[in-house]
Each structure stands twice: as C-alpha cells, then as structure tokens.
C-alpha cells in the first residue's frame, strides 16, 4: 500500500515527471523506454558530480541540481551526497590562515603562502579544455575574471599558463583582457601576445617607449625579454622591424629608434635566426640587387669575402652608389673592424684599401634626401677618416709592444678622436692584452695599451660600456702565473683605469661592479678604490649613487683604517653628509 504523503510528494512536487499507462502502445513504449534510459544517464552523470568532494562550492552546482531533479532524481540523494562529501577545504584554509595570523605571522606572508600554493596547484592540474568550457553558451566571460586580473599574483599565473598552453582560447582571451586593462607592459615575455595583432601592437608600443625613455639601462634590462617576444616568429619580427623602421625615419627620436632596430637585429642573429633578407630589404636597396646580394652573402656566413667586398667597393666608389644605410649594418661594420684591427687578421695589400674605404664610407658619409631632388651625399670627412684608419692599422698591426709604439703615441691620440678608430683601437687592445702572457712579459707599470683605453674613454662616451667590459675582464682574471704582489699592483692599475672611466661620467656602472665583487676581492684593493673615489667626488650626490656606495663606505673592514678620532676624515664626512641629506631615501 502506497503512503499518501509519498504519493502527494511524487505527484505535486514534480508534475512534469513521466507517468506510465497500462494501455500504452508498443511505439509509445519504446519512446518512453528511451526517455527513461536518458533520464537514468543524466541522473548517473549528475550523481557522479555530486559525489565529488566539496562539490557544493562549485560554480555550476545549481545547473547540476536542476538537471538532476528534472531527470527525476530524488532530492534526498542530493542532500545526502552534498553533506557527506562536504569537507570545506576552503573553510579550513581560512581557519588555518587566521591561526597563523593570531600566532604572529604577518598577514601579507600568510596571503603570499596561500597564493603561492594555489598557483602551484593550478599549474599542476590546469586543463585547457576545461578552461575553454568556462565560457557559457552565450559567450559571456565569467563574472570573477575581471576582478581576478586586477591582482598581480593572478596576472603572473595567467602569463605562465599562457606560455605553457598557447592554444587555449580562454587564456588568449584573458591575455587580451589584461592588455585592455592597461597591463600590457607586463606581458612582453608572453608568446600568446604574438598571436593577437592588437595585443602585440600595444605591447610593442609600450616596450619601445620604455627603451626610449629608460636609455642604456633599460636596453640592458629589458632587451632579452623584448627580443624573445619579437623573435617568436618571422611574422612578428618583420612586423616589429617594419614599424620601428618607419618610426626611425622621423626627425625626433629617429636615431634612438634606429639603434633599437639594430640591437634587435643583433640579438636575433645571436639566436641563430636568419634575418639578413629582412635587414637588407628594410634599407630600401631593392634597386641595387648586386649590392644586396654581396652584403647578404657576407652577413649570412658572418665572414668577409674579398670578391663581395670588391663588388661593394666598386659600387660605392663610382658615382653616387647605393644608399649608405645598406652597409651601415652593425654586423658588417664589426666584420670590417675585426679584419683591420685584429692582430691575427691577414689582409692582402690589394684588398686592404677597399676594406678601409668601405668602413670609412659607412661611418663618415652623411646622406640626406629632398623631395623631388634625389639624394645628397656629404663626403667632407671621408678622406680624413680613411687616413686615420690607414695610419692606425699600419701602426698597430706592425707593432705589438708598448715600447715600439711610444714614439707614435701622438699620432695614435690624434687618430683616436675619430669614433671608428676608437672602436678599432679598443678592439685591438682587447685582443692584445687578453693573450695569456701579455702582463707576464710586460714590465711597464701602465702599459701603453691601457693608456690608449684612457684616451678612448676621454673622447668617446658611447664606448664607455665596451671599455668597462674590457677592464672588468682584466680585473676578474686570476693571473696565477704572476707573483702575489705583482698581481695586486696590476689590479690596482686596472682600478685606476676604472676610476678614470668613472671620472668621465660612467659612474653607476663602475660603482655597481665594485660593490658586487667586494666579497671576492682583496680588501686592500677595495680600500684603494674608496680612497681615490672620495678624493674625486663632492656634493651634491644622487640618491642612486648614495644607495650604492654608502654600504661600502660604512663597511668597517674597508674604511676603518681610513677614519680619524675627530671625525674630520673624508670617510666620516661623506657618511655624515649622506645621513643628513638622504635619511628618508636610505
């Protein structure tokens, strides 16, 4: 006998439930059996979901309940499954976090721990197919996504996921949202941005602006990530270079943009990418196929070829010649400099003049154009540049010892005033002093080679970075073949060259290097640097300089012997000045 309450429950609560009549026909019976099988399948699917731990916390809980009940499922099963499988992991995390805060752990540290663990779990279990299914049938985005991308932690998570799953539609959409929200400066390393022209263009614009405003420091810091993004594919590289080349033709900021194009091209070639055809095409040299072919051949092989050099020489020495921009490619200029200033390079007399002419032409000839009047070439400095390169090439290739070059030092100093000669001489010095026995065989306190470096530093601020790199390598060398005292004197002499570099304006890079190598350097050398530095400098100082140098000068192991009891020594005076004027910035 059926319970009346149960009968009412089944008939009133779910009026749409299927009813079965004894007099139904066979066809109707088959349809009802199929509907019953479908209902059972839906119930089984929903029950599997409801059996999951903490499923009551899932965002689709209401949809699953609706499907289950419409398929004839019993509400009692829902209540039992949701309650039995409810462990409240989220609640326990909150309780644990509150306990940690009450025990004295900083709230920010607790938040970081929870976020880091959640990030690791998402990275471990992320399923791009399930992520793509988040979008509903209307194509609307989840309500929680806009709020989520406002948090740096979760934006960083999306960047990592996008790198790992570049084909995920949900992540592509999220990256675009992040870009639209104004955070495009953060996603220079996300390859997903390369698949969306709008996002890529916005990121490219932000990155270029950062380089132009930040100068050399921004170039060193951000160029690797920028190169990774731009070199994602041939299309991204070509698009970026084309946009930047167009911007480089503008009067304001054009040279800086051109420099960025060259740095990007250099970095791409260092990655082993064949970008020479793009480089040549962007120089507008399509009218000179012979010149393009000769240059492309040498750039692709990263080696000069006398036959190709001869082709370029004839084209540029006869008549107006191709655009000078065609041979003003950094990689080509580096090959010419190495050929002329590398002691191991062998150039025949027949070809030497051609190498010198092309190098001088590329760095001294000024090309301008007027609408309707064609190109104009200014060759006023070409002859003097050729002469300077010829003189220094002859002197340096034929004489390696300092004593043999002393008589020609005035000639060298005069020629070094040309930037290209400064670059070449610095390259020659680098290769010469890097020979294993150079300082062992050299008896001069300051070899002429490093005196030449001082002169280059005095004349060419743009070569400061290369000079510092050379001095850094010399200072970090162990010189195991030398006596300890000789080794210390040698490194002290190198420090003097760094101090001269600092005096000429390369302050922060020099000080940064010294502060980084304190622990691995003889303390007497650091003390020598500090003593000489304090004799050179005077207020006012920048905050960045004080933040770098003050910890070094306050180091008692370095400066304790330089202080006097009355506090009137340079060390004490510098510390007192910094404490009085930079108290809030330190």
C-alpha positions as CSV (number, residue, x, y, z in Angstrom):
1,X,0.0,0.0,0.0
2,X,1.3,3.4,-1.0
3,X,1.9,6.1,1.6
4,X,-0.4,9.0,0.7
5,X,2.2,11.6,1.6
6,X,4.7,9.9,-0.7
7,X,2.0,9.8,-3.4
8,X,1.3,13.5,-3.0
9,X,5.0,14.2,-3.0
10,X,5.6,12.4,-6.3
11,X,2.6,13.9,-8.0
12,X,2.6,17.5,-6.8
13,X,6.3,18.4,-6.3
14,X,7.4,17.3,-9.8
15,X,4.3,17.5,-12.1
16,X,6.4,17.0,-15.2
17,X,7.6,13.6,-14.2
18,X,6.7,10.8,-16.7
19,X,3.6,8.7,-16.0
20,X,3.1,5.2,-17.4
21,X,-0.2,3.9,-18.5
22,X,-1.0,0.2,-18.8
23,X,-2.7,0.7,-22.2
24,X,0.2,2.5,-23.9
25,X,1.1,1.1,-27.4
26,X,4.3,-0.5,-28.4
27,X,5.7,2.6,-30.2
28,X,5.0,4.8,-27.3
29,X,6.5,2.3,-25.0
30,X,9.8,2.4,-26.9
31,X,9.9,6.2,-26.7
32,X,9.3,6.1,-23.0
33,X,12.0,3.5,-22.5
34,X,14.5,5.7,-24.4
35,X,13.4,8.7,-22.3
36,X,13.8,6.6,-19.1
37,X,17.3,5.5,-20.3
38,X,18.3,9.1,-21.0
39,X,16.9,10.2,-17.6
40,X,18.9,7.4,-15.9
41,X,22.1,8.5,-17.8
42,X,21.5,12.1,-16.7
43,X,21.0,11.1,-13.1
44,X,24.1,8.9,-13.1
45,X,26.1,11.8,-14.6
46,X,24.8,14.3,-12.0
47,X,25.3,11.8,-9.1
48,X,28.9,11.4,-10.2
49,X,29.4,15.1,-9.9
50,X,27.5,15.4,-6.7
51,X,29.7,12.7,-5.2
52,X,32.9,14.9,-5.6
53,X,34.4,16.4,-2.6
54,X,33.1,19.9,-1.8
55,X,31.0,20.0,-5.0
56,X,28.6,22.3,-3.2
57,X,31.3,25.0,-3.6
58,X,31.4,24.7,-7.4
59,X,30.0,27.5,-9.6
60,X,27.9,25.1,-11.6
61,X,26.1,23.5,-8.6
62,X,22.7,25.0,-9.4
63,X,22.8,23.8,-13.0
64,X,23.6,20.3,-12.0
65,X,20.8,20.2,-9.3
66,X,18.4,21.5,-11.9
67,X,19.3,18.8,-14.4
68,X,19.2,16.0,-11.8
69,X,15.8,17.0,-10.4
70,X,14.3,17.5,-13.9
71,X,15.5,14.0,-14.8
72,X,13.5,12.6,-11.9
73,X,16.2,12.4,-9.3
74,X,15.4,12.1,-5.6
75,X,16.1,15.3,-3.6
76,X,17.1,13.1,-0.6
77,X,20.1,11.8,-2.6
78,X,21.2,15.3,-3.3
79,X,21.1,16.3,0.3
80,X,23.0,13.2,1.4
81,X,25.7,13.4,-1.2
82,X,26.4,17.1,-0.8
83,X,26.5,16.8,3.0
84,X,28.6,13.6,3.2
85,X,31.2,14.9,0.7
86,X,31.4,18.4,2.2
87,X,34.8,18.8,3.9
88,X,35.1,22.6,3.5
89,X,38.7,22.8,2.3
90,X,38.3,26.5,1.7
91,X,36.9,27.0,5.2
92,X,39.8,25.0,6.7
93,X,42.3,27.1,4.8
94,X,40.7,30.3,6.2
95,X,40.8,28.9,9.7
96,X,44.5,27.9,9.3
97,X,45.3,31.3,7.9
98,X,43.6,33.0,10.8
99,X,45.5,30.8,13.3
100,X,48.8,31.8,11.7
101,X,47.9,35.5,11.9
102,X,47.0,35.1,15.6
103,X,50.3,33.3,16.2
104,X,52.2,36.4,14.9
105,X,52.8,35.7,11.3
106,X,52.3,38.8,9.1
107,X,49.1,38.8,7.2
108,X,51.0,39.6,3.9
109,X,53.2,36.5,4.5
110,X,50.1,34.3,5.0
111,X,48.5,35.6,1.9
112,X,51.6,35.0,-0.1
113,X,51.8,31.4,1.2
114,X,48.2,30.7,0.2
115,X,48.6,32.3,-3.2
116,X,51.8,30.5,-4.0
117,X,50.3,27.2,-3.1
118,X,47.2,27.9,-5.2
119,X,49.4,28.9,-8.1
120,X,51.4,25.7,-7.9
121,X,48.2,23.6,-7.8
122,X,46.7,25.4,-10.7
123,X,49.9,25.0,-12.8
124,X,49.9,21.3,-11.9
125,X,46.3,20.5,-12.6
126,X,45.4,23.1,-15.3
127,X,43.3,21.6,-18.1
128,X,43.0,23.9,-21.2
129,X,39.9,22.0,-22.4
130,X,38.1,22.6,-19.1
131,X,39.2,26.2,-19.1
132,X,37.7,26.7,-22.6
133,X,34.4,25.3,-21.3
134,X,34.2,28.1,-18.7
135,X,32.6,30.3,-21.3
136,X,28.8,29.7,-21.3
137,X,26.6,29.2,-24.4
138,X,26.2,33.0,-24.8
139,X,30.0,33.5,-25.0
140,X,30.0,35.7,-21.9
141,X,33.1,35.8,-19.7
142,X,32.9,34.7,-16.1
143,X,32.0,37.3,-13.6
144,X,35.1,36.7,-11.5
145,X,37.6,37.1,-14.3
146,X,37.8,41.0,-14.4
147,X,38.4,41.2,-10.7
148,X,41.0,38.4,-10.8
149,X,43.2,40.1,-13.4
150,X,43.4,43.2,-11.2
151,X,45.7,41.2,-8.9
152,X,49.4,40.9,-9.8
153,X,49.7,37.4,-8.5
154,X,47.0,36.0,-10.7
155,X,48.1,38.0,-13.7
156,X,51.5,36.4,-13.3
157,X,49.8,33.0,-13.1
158,X,48.0,33.7,-16.4
159,X,51.3,34.7,-18.0
160,X,52.9,31.3,-17.0
161,X,49.9,29.4,-18.2
162,X,49.8,31.2,-21.5
163,X,53.4,30.3,-22.1
164,X,52.6,26.6,-21.4
165,X,49.3,26.5,-23.3
166,X,49.5,29.0,-26.2
167,X,46.4,27.4,-28.0
168,X,44.0,27.8,-25.0
169,X,41.2,30.1,-26.1
170,X,40.4,31.1,-22.5
171,X,44.0,32.1,-21.8
172,X,44.2,34.0,-25.1
173,X,41.0,35.9,-24.2
174,X,42.4,36.6,-20.7
175,X,45.7,38.0,-22.1
176,X,43.7,40.3,-24.3
177,X,41.7,41.4,-21.3
178,X,44.9,42.1,-19.3
179,X,46.2,44.2,-22.2
180,X,42.9,46.1,-22.5
181,X,43.1,46.8,-18.7
182,X,46.4,48.6,-19.2
183,X,48.9,46.0,-18.0
184,X,50.5,45.4,-21.5
185,X,53.8,46.4,-20.1
186,X,53.9,43.2,-18.1
187,X,53.4,40.7,-20.9
188,X,56.5,41.2,-23.1
189,X,57.5,37.6,-22.4
190,X,54.1,36.0,-23.2
191,X,54.2,34.3,-26.6
192,X,50.4,34.3,-26.6
193,X,50.5,38.0,-27.3
194,X,52.2,37.2,-30.6
195,X,49.0,35.6,-31.9
196,X,46.9,38.7,-31.4
197,X,47.8,41.6,-33.5
198,X,46.0,44.1,-31.3
199,X,47.7,42.9,-28.1
200,X,51.1,42.5,-29.8
201,X,51.0,46.1,-31.2
202,X,50.1,47.5,-27.8
203,X,52.9,45.6,-26.1
204,X,55.3,46.6,-28.8
205,X,54.4,50.3,-28.4
206,X,54.8,50.1,-24.6
207,X,58.1,48.3,-24.8
208,X,59.6,50.7,-27.3
209,X,58.5,53.7,-25.2
210,X,60.3,52.1,-22.2
211,X,63.5,51.7,-24.2
212,X,63.4,55.3,-25.4
213,X,62.7,56.8,-22.0
214,X,65.0,54.5,-20.0
215,X,68.1,54.7,-22.1
216,X,71.0,52.3,-21.9
217,X,70.0,50.8,-18.6
218,X,66.5,49.9,-19.9
219,X,68.1,48.4,-23.0
220,X,70.3,46.1,-21.0
221,X,67.5,45.1,-18.6
222,X,64.6,44.5,-20.9
223,X,66.1,43.7,-24.3
224,X,66.3,39.9,-23.7
225,X,62.6,39.6,-23.0
226,X,61.7,42.0,-25.8
227,X,63.8,40.0,-28.2
228,X,62.1,36.8,-27.1
229,X,58.7,38.2,-27.9
230,X,59.6,39.9,-31.2
231,X,61.6,36.8,-32.4
232,X,58.6,34.5,-31.7
233,X,58.2,34.1,-35.4
234,X,59.1,35.5,-38.8
235,X,55.9,37.5,-38.9
236,X,56.4,39.1,-35.6
237,X,60.0,40.0,-36.4
238,X,59.1,41.5,-39.8
239,X,56.1,43.4,-38.4
240,X,58.2,44.9,-35.5
241,X,61.1,45.9,-37.6
242,X,58.9,47.5,-40.3
243,X,57.0,49.5,-37.7
244,X,60.3,50.6,-36.0
245,X,62.0,51.4,-39.3
246,X,59.1,53.7,-40.2
247,X,59.4,55.4,-36.8
248,X,63.2,55.7,-37.3
249,X,62.6,58.0,-40.3
250,X,61.1,60.6,-38.1
251,X,63.4,63.5,-37.2
252,X,62.6,63.4,-33.4
253,X,63.8,60.2,-31.8
254,X,64.8,58.6,-35.1
255,X,68.4,57.8,-34.3
256,X,67.4,56.1,-31.0
257,X,64.8,54.1,-32.8
258,X,67.3,53.1,-35.4
259,X,69.7,52.0,-32.6
260,X,66.9,49.8,-31.2
261,X,66.3,48.2,-34.6
262,X,70.0,47.4,-34.8
263,X,70.1,45.9,-31.3
264,X,67.1,43.8,-32.1
265,X,68.7,42.6,-35.3
266,X,71.9,41.8,-33.5
267,X,70.1,39.8,-30.8
268,X,68.2,37.9,-33.4
269,X,71.3,36.9,-35.2
270,X,72.9,35.9,-31.9
271,X,70.0,33.5,-31.5
272,X,70.9,31.9,-34.8
273,X,67.9,33.3,-36.7
274,X,68.4,34.2,-40.4
275,X,67.1,37.8,-40.5
276,X,69.6,39.1,-43.2
277,X,67.0,39.2,-46.0
278,X,64.7,41.3,-43.8
279,X,67.6,43.6,-42.8
280,X,68.6,44.2,-46.4
281,X,65.0,44.7,-47.6
282,X,64.3,47.4,-45.0
283,X,67.3,49.5,-46.2
284,X,65.3,50.3,-49.4
285,X,68.1,48.9,-51.6
286,X,65.9,46.9,-54.0
287,X,67.3,49.0,-56.8
288,X,70.8,47.6,-56.2
289,X,70.5,43.8,-56.4
290,X,74.3,43.3,-56.7
291,X,75.0,45.2,-53.5
292,X,72.2,43.4,-51.7
293,X,73.5,40.0,-52.9
294,X,77.1,40.7,-51.9
295,X,76.1,42.0,-48.4
296,X,73.6,39.3,-47.8
297,X,76.3,36.7,-48.6
298,X,78.7,38.0,-46.1
299,X,76.2,38.6,-43.3
300,X,74.7,35.1,-43.7
301,X,78.2,33.5,-43.4
302,X,79.4,36.0,-40.8
303,X,82.6,36.4,-42.7
304,X,84.1,38.8,-45.2
305,X,84.8,37.7,-48.8
306,X,87.3,39.7,-50.9
307,X,85.1,39.2,-54.0
308,X,82.0,40.6,-52.3
309,X,84.0,43.4,-50.8
310,X,85.3,44.3,-54.2
311,X,81.7,44.4,-55.6
312,X,80.6,46.8,-52.8
313,X,83.8,48.9,-53.2
314,X,83.2,49.5,-56.9
315,X,79.5,50.4,-56.4
316,X,80.3,52.9,-53.6
317,X,83.5,54.4,-55.2
318,X,82.0,55.0,-58.6
319,X,79.2,57.6,-58.9
320,X,76.5,58.1,-56.3
321,X,76.4,54.5,-55.2
322,X,73.7,52.6,-53.2
323,X,72.3,54.1,-50.0
324,X,74.8,54.3,-47.2
325,X,72.3,52.7,-44.9
326,X,72.9,49.4,-46.8
327,X,76.4,49.0,-45.4
328,X,75.7,50.7,-42.1
329,X,74.7,47.4,-40.6
330,X,76.4,46.7,-37.2
331,X,77.3,43.1,-38.0
332,X,79.1,44.2,-41.3
333,X,80.9,47.0,-39.5
334,X,82.1,44.6,-36.8
335,X,83.5,42.3,-39.5
336,X,85.4,45.2,-41.1
337,X,86.8,46.4,-37.7
338,X,87.9,42.9,-36.9
339,X,89.6,42.5,-40.3
340,X,91.5,45.7,-39.9
341,X,92.4,45.7,-36.1
342,X,92.7,42.0,-35.3
343,X,96.4,41.2,-35.0
344,X,95.7,37.7,-36.3
345,X,93.9,39.0,-39.4
346,X,95.7,38.8,-42.7
347,X,94.6,41.2,-45.5
348,X,96.4,41.5,-48.8
349,X,97.6,44.9,-49.8
350,X,95.3,44.8,-52.8
351,X,92.2,44.5,-50.7
352,X,93.2,46.5,-47.6
353,X,92.4,49.8,-49.2
354,X,88.9,48.5,-50.2
355,X,88.2,47.4,-46.6
356,X,89.3,50.8,-45.3
357,X,87.3,52.7,-47.8
358,X,84.0,50.8,-47.1
359,X,84.5,51.2,-43.3
360,X,85.3,54.9,-43.6
361,X,82.4,55.5,-46.1
362,X,79.8,53.8,-43.9
363,X,80.7,55.9,-40.8
364,X,81.5,59.3,-42.3
365,X,79.3,59.9,-45.3
366,X,76.1,61.8,-44.5
367,X,73.2,61.1,-46.8
368,X,70.1,63.3,-47.0
369,X,67.2,63.5,-49.4
370,X,64.9,66.2,-50.5
371,X,61.5,65.8,-52.1
372,X,61.9,65.7,-55.9
373,X,65.7,66.4,-55.8
374,X,67.0,62.9,-55.0
375,X,69.8,62.1,-52.6
376,X,72.6,64.3,-51.4
377,X,75.9,63.0,-50.1
378,X,78.2,64.9,-47.8
379,X,81.7,63.3,-48.1
380,X,83.7,66.1,-46.3
381,X,85.0,63.7,-43.6
382,X,85.6,60.7,-45.8
383,X,89.2,61.4,-46.7
384,X,90.4,62.3,-43.2
385,X,88.6,59.2,-41.8
386,X,90.4,57.0,-44.4
387,X,93.7,58.5,-43.4
388,X,93.1,57.9,-39.7
389,X,92.2,54.2,-40.3
390,X,95.2,53.7,-42.5
391,X,97.6,55.2,-40.0
392,X,96.4,53.2,-37.0
393,X,96.0,50.0,-39.0
394,X,99.7,50.2,-40.1
395,X,101.0,51.1,-36.7
396,X,99.0,48.6,-34.6
397,X,99.3,45.6,-37.0
398,X,103.1,46.0,-37.4
399,X,103.9,46.9,-33.8
400,X,102.6,44.9,-30.8
401,X,105.0,46.1,-28.0
402,X,104.3,49.2,-25.9
403,X,107.9,50.5,-26.3
404,X,107.7,50.4,-30.1
405,X,104.6,52.5,-30.1
406,X,105.7,55.2,-27.6
407,X,107.2,57.2,-30.5
408,X,103.9,57.2,-32.3
409,X,101.7,58.0,-29.4
410,X,100.8,61.5,-30.6
411,X,99.7,60.1,-33.9
412,X,97.6,57.5,-32.2
413,X,96.0,60.0,-29.9
414,X,95.1,62.2,-32.9
415,X,93.5,59.4,-34.8
416,X,91.6,58.1,-31.8
417,X,89.4,61.2,-32.0
418,X,87.6,59.5,-34.8
419,X,84.9,57.3,-33.3
420,X,85.5,54.4,-35.7
421,X,89.3,54.5,-34.9
422,X,88.4,54.5,-31.2
423,X,86.3,51.4,-31.7
424,X,89.1,49.7,-33.7
425,X,91.9,50.5,-31.3
426,X,89.8,49.3,-28.3
427,X,89.2,46.0,-30.2
428,X,93.0,45.7,-30.8
429,X,93.7,46.4,-27.2
430,X,91.2,43.8,-26.1
431,X,92.7,41.1,-28.3
432,X,96.3,42.0,-27.4
433,X,96.0,42.2,-23.6
434,X,93.9,39.1,-23.5
435,X,96.9,37.0,-24.6
436,X,97.9,34.6,-21.8
437,X,101.4,36.0,-21.2
438,X,100.9,39.7,-22.0
439,X,101.2,41.0,-18.4
440,X,103.9,38.5,-17.6
441,X,106.1,39.8,-20.4
442,X,105.2,43.5,-20.0
443,X,107.3,45.4,-17.4
444,X,105.6,48.8,-17.7
445,X,103.5,49.9,-14.7
446,X,100.8,51.1,-17.0
447,X,101.1,49.5,-20.5
448,X,100.5,51.9,-23.4
449,X,97.6,49.7,-24.4
450,X,95.7,50.8,-21.3
451,X,96.8,54.4,-21.7
452,X,95.1,54.2,-25.1
453,X,91.9,52.9,-23.4
454,X,92.0,56.1,-21.1
455,X,92.2,58.2,-24.2
456,X,89.3,56.4,-25.9
457,X,87.2,56.9,-22.7
458,X,88.0,60.6,-22.7
459,X,86.9,61.1,-26.3
460,X,84.0,58.7,-26.8
461,X,81.3,58.3,-24.1
462,X,79.5,55.8,-26.3
463,X,82.4,53.4,-25.9
464,X,82.4,53.6,-22.1
465,X,80.4,50.4,-21.9
466,X,82.8,48.4,-24.0
467,X,85.8,49.9,-22.1
468,X,84.3,48.9,-18.8
469,X,83.6,45.4,-20.1
470,X,87.3,45.1,-21.0
471,X,88.5,46.4,-17.7
472,X,86.1,44.1,-15.8
473,X,87.6,41.1,-17.6
474,X,91.1,42.2,-16.7
475,X,90.2,42.8,-13.1
476,X,88.5,39.4,-12.7
477,X,91.3,37.5,-14.3
478,X,93.2,35.4,-11.7
479,X,96.8,35.9,-13.1
480,X,98.0,32.7,-11.4
481,X,101.4,33.0,-13.3
482,X,102.2,36.3,-11.5
483,X,103.6,36.9,-8.0
484,X,101.1,37.9,-5.4
485,X,102.4,41.5,-5.1
486,X,102.7,41.9,-8.8
487,X,99.1,40.7,-9.2
488,X,97.9,43.2,-6.6
489,X,99.7,46.1,-8.4
490,X,98.3,45.0,-11.7
491,X,94.7,45.0,-10.4
492,X,95.3,48.4,-8.6
493,X,96.3,49.8,-12.0
494,X,93.1,48.4,-13.6
495,X,91.1,50.0,-10.8
496,X,92.8,53.3,-11.6
497,X,91.5,52.9,-15.2
498,X,88.0,52.3,-13.8
499,X,88.3,55.5,-11.7
500,X,89.2,57.4,-14.8
501,X,86.2,55.9,-16.5
502,X,84.1,57.0,-13.5
503,X,85.5,60.5,-13.7
504,X,84.4,60.7,-17.3
505,X,80.8,60.0,-16.5
506,X,80.4,56.2,-16.2
507,X,79.6,56.4,-12.5
508,X,76.8,54.0,-11.7
509,X,78.1,51.0,-13.8
510,X,81.6,51.3,-12.3
511,X,80.3,51.6,-8.7
512,X,77.9,48.8,-9.2
513,X,80.6,46.4,-10.4
514,X,82.9,47.3,-7.4
515,X,80.0,46.7,-4.8
516,X,79.3,43.3,-6.3
517,X,82.8,42.0,-6.2
518,X,83.7,43.2,-2.6
519,X,83.5,39.7,-1.1
520,X,85.8,38.1,-3.7
521,X,88.4,40.9,-3.9
522,X,91.4,41.7,-1.7
523,X,90.2,44.3,0.8
524,X,93.3,46.5,0.1
525,X,92.1,46.9,-3.5
526,X,88.6,48.0,-2.4
527,X,90.2,50.4,0.1
528,X,92.3,51.9,-2.6
529,X,89.2,52.4,-4.8
530,X,87.3,54.0,-1.9
531,X,90.2,56.3,-1.0
532,X,90.6,57.5,-4.6
533,X,86.9,57.9,-5.1
534,X,86.4,60.1,-2.1
535,X,89.2,62.4,-3.3
536,X,87.4,62.7,-6.7
537,X,83.8,63.4,-5.6
538,X,81.9,66.2,-3.9
539,X,78.2,67.0,-3.2
540,X,75.6,67.1,-4.4
541,X,75.1,63.3,-4.9
542,X,72.2,61.4,-6.5
543,X,70.1,59.1,-4.4
544,X,71.0,56.1,-6.6
545,X,74.7,56.8,-6.1
546,X,74.4,57.1,-2.3
547,X,72.3,53.9,-2.0
548,X,75.1,52.0,-3.9
549,X,78.2,53.4,-2.3
550,X,77.2,54.2,1.3
551,X,77.1,50.5,2.4
552,X,80.6,50.0,1.0
553,X,82.0,53.1,2.8
554,X,80.3,52.2,6.0
555,X,81.9,48.7,5.9
556,X,84.4,48.8,8.8
557,X,86.6,46.2,7.2
558,X,87.1,48.5,4.2
559,X,87.2,52.0,5.8
560,X,88.0,51.6,9.5
561,X,91.7,52.4,9.0
562,X,90.8,55.5,7.0
563,X,88.9,57.1,9.8
564,X,90.3,59.5,12.5
565,X,89.0,60.0,16.0
566,X,88.0,63.6,15.4
567,X,85.6,62.6,12.5
568,X,87.1,65.0,10.1
569,X,88.4,62.4,7.6
570,X,86.8,62.0,4.1
571,X,85.0,58.8,5.1
572,X,83.3,60.2,8.2
573,X,82.4,63.4,6.4
574,X,80.8,61.5,3.5
575,X,78.8,59.3,5.9
576,X,77.6,62.4,7.9
577,X,76.6,64.2,4.7
578,X,74.6,61.2,3.4
579,X,72.9,60.6,6.8
580,X,71.9,64.3,7.0
581,X,70.6,64.7,3.4
582,X,69.4,61.2,2.4
583,X,67.9,60.0,5.7
584,X,64.4,59.2,4.2
585,X,65.8,57.7,1.0
586,X,68.1,55.1,2.6
